[in-house]
Amino acid sequence: MIINKKFDYGNPFDFGRVSQDYAKFRDIYPDEFYKKVLELGICTDGQQVLDLGTGTGVLLRNMYRHGATFIGADISENQTEQARLLSKESGMDIEYIVASAETFDFPPNTFDAVTAVQCFQYFNSKSALPKIHAVLKDGGHFCVMFMAWLPEEDEIAKRTEELVLKYNPAWTGGGMTRKNSWGSGIDANTDVTPKWAVPLFETAANIGFDVNVKFTRESWHGRIKACRGIGASNLSAEEIAAFEEEHIAYIRTVPEEFDVLHYATILKLRKV
């Protein structure tokens, strides 16, 4: 469980509550996203990679075929259990540990890269960054990745956000734009090093790009059920059921298959 005043006015949330839905519906990053990661030289053959906030191991499972050796860490035992199960079912040899970005423990100079996908905003950077810096090899990289739908430009995302806020007005995860996302705290496509990274890291690459993510009615509903504003929140079972009923009624008005416009950012920081 996470309680942080920066999110949802301090209301608790726990993705472990929705681990099965998370495993089924949140493996959504398109091929273009993973291609960009590879082009930046992350998760490639021969690398040792630590993925913090790994959740159900989405990044590791999708990048496994490219030859890196992976360890995933997450604070949720339920998420870690799903990650192990999904990796085993796919015949992947990936190690997972239950640990946070502030408490993981590895020897210095162990990893070529450390990654954080859709989770860096939850880290205590003052505690986590020195640990990340220490476990990276000289010249190693810390890569922060994020992807958010754009409700100001996508009608389905807009209508869905309105329903989430109807049932959970404390949710602060909506309203994302290209200039306002949780990714790194700075604009993409600049060479600026974020203040929080200085003096441990410097920017090696910083990109942002639009992606259309494909959904069915079922997978979009599942994606929203597994978000911080609904299934991972402290809403009651009755409130979640009421949201589901109204959201399902809405998505029956859209095509069976559709795209939702997202904006993705990847910040690659070099250890200094």
N, C-alpha and C positions, 0 to 999 in steps of 0.2 A: 504494500500500500504506500502511496506517495501523498504527502500533504505539503503543499508549497503555495505560499500566498500569491505567487506570480501566476498561478493557474486556477481558474474556476473559483476565485475568491477564497482559496484555502480549503475548499471542499475536497475530501479524499477521493482518490481514484486508484484502481488496481486492474491492470490488464490481465492479471492472472485469473480474474473472474470470468473472462471471456476467451480463455486460451484455445478452446476447441473451435470457436467461431473465428478467432484470430488466425489459427492454422489453416482453416478452410477458405477464408475470404480476404485475407490481407496480403497474399502473395501476388501483388498486382503490378509491380514495376515492369514496364515494357522492355523489350529487348534493347531499345535505343538507350535506355538508362544504363544497362550493364555494359553496353558497347562503350559509352563515355568513360565508365570506370576503368575499363581495360586500356583505352586510349591514353588515360592519365598514368598508366603504369602501376595500377593498384590491383592486387589479387591475381597477379600473374604467376606463371610457372616458376617454382623454386622459392617463392616468398613465404615467410612465416607471418601470418596475419592474425591479430587479435580483434574480434568484433565485439564492442561494448554495447550493452543494451540490445543484445541480439534477438530478443523475442523468441520467435519460433525458428530462427536461423534462416530467414528468407535470403539475405545477401549471400551467406555461405553456401547454401544449397544451390543457388543459381549460378554461383561463380566456381563451384567445385571442379567442374570439368576442365577448367583452365590451368590447374596444376598447383595452386598454392596449398599450403598446409594451414588449416584453420583451427582456431579455438574461439568459441563463442561464450560470452559471459552475460548473465542477466540476473536481476535481483529476484525474479519470480521463479519459484520452483515449478509452478504449473506451466509457465512458458518454456522453461528449460526441458521439462518432460516431453512437451509436444515437439520441441526441436530435435531431441534425441530420437523420438519415435519416427518422425518424418525422414530424418537422415538415414536411420537404419532401414526403413522400408525402401529407400532408394539405393541402398548399398553404398552409402557414403561413410567414410571413416572421418568423422568430425567430432572433436572433443568439446563438451559443453560443461561449464561450471556455474554454480550459483554464486554470484558476486556482483557488486555494484562497481560503477566507474571510480568510486572513491575507496573501495576496499579490496580490489583484486590484488593478487600477490604473485609476481613473477620476477625472476632475476633481472638485473640491468642488462641492456643490450640484447634482448631476446628476439624482438620482432622487427621485420622490415616495414610493416605498416600496422597502424591501429585505425579501425573504422568505427564510425558511429552513424547509424542510419535512423532518421526520424526520432532521435532520442537525446541529442546533445543538449537541447533546451532544458532537460530535466536534471542535468549533471550539476554538481557543485564544482564549478570550474576551478576555483581556488584550491580545492583538494585534488581534483581529478587530473588537471593538466600536469603538475609535477610528476605524478605517477606515470602518466602516459609518456612524458618526455624521458623518464628514466628507463622504461622498458624498451624504448625504440633504439635500434642500432644507430650509429653515427650516420647522419644523412637520411635517416628513416622519415616516414611521413605519417601524419595524422590526417585522416580524411573525414570530413563532416558532410553528410548527405541528407537531403530533405526533399520531399515532394508534397505539394498541396494543391487541391482543386481550387479553382478561381470562381467564386460565386458571383462576382460582378460581371463575369463574361459568360458563364454557363448556367442556363436556366434550371437544369436538374439539380446542380449543386446548390443554387440559390434556394430553390423550393425546399430541398432537404434540410438545409441549414435552418430555415425558418421553422420547420417542424421540430428539429432538435431543440432549438431555443424555446419553443412553446412549452416543452415538457421539462427542459432543464435550462432555465434562464441564467443560471450561474456559469454555464459553459462559456469559456473564453477562447475556444479553438476555432471560431469562425472568422469570416471576413478577411481571409488571406488574399494578398495581392502580390505582384512581382516585387513591390517595394516594401512589403510588410509581411515577412514570413519569419519563422523561427530558425531558419537554417543556420545562419552564422552571425546575424546581427549587422551585416554590411551588405551593400549592393553587390550582386554578382557581376561578373565580367569587368572587374577592376583588379588592379594589382595591390590594393590596400591590404595590409595585414590588420586584422581586428585587434582592438586594444586588449581584449582579454587574452590574446595569444602571445603578446609581447611580455618578456624578452625570450621566451622559450622556443618560439616558432616564427617562421616567416612564410609569407604566401608564395607557393610554387605555382598554383593554378587556381582559378576561381571562375566557374562557369555557371550560367543559368540558361535554361532552354525550355520551351513549351513541349508538352507531350500529351497526346490524346490517349487516354486509358480506356480500354474496352471493358464493358460490363454487360451482364444480363440483368434483368429485373431482380432475380434472386441474388446474384453476386453483389449488386449495389446495395441491396437491403442488408445483406450480411456484412458488407464492409462498414456500413453505418452502425449496425448493432455492435460491432467490435470496436467502436471508437470510444474516445475518452468521455464524450458527452452522453453516451447511452449505456452500453453494457458494462463499461469499465467504471462508471460513475457510482454514486451512492443513491441513485434512484431506486425506488421500491420496485418489486416485481410487477405490481399493478400499474405503476407509471410506465415501465418499460413496455408492458403488454399494450397499453393504450397508445403509446407512440407507434409500436409496430403495426397496430391495426390501421392507424391513419396513414402511416408511410406506405404500407402495402397498397392501400386504396389509391394513393397518389401515383405510385409507380405503375399501376395498371393502366394509367392514362398515357404512358410513354411507350415507345416501341420496345419489343422484347429484347433487342440488342441495341446498344447505343455507346457513344464515346462521352467521356467527361474530360474537359480541358483541365490539365494540371500544369503547374510550373515546378521544375526541378532545379535544384542547385547542388553543386559539388564544390566544396572548398578543400583544396589539398595544401596542407601546411608542412613545411620542411623543418625538421629538428635543427636547431642552431645551438 
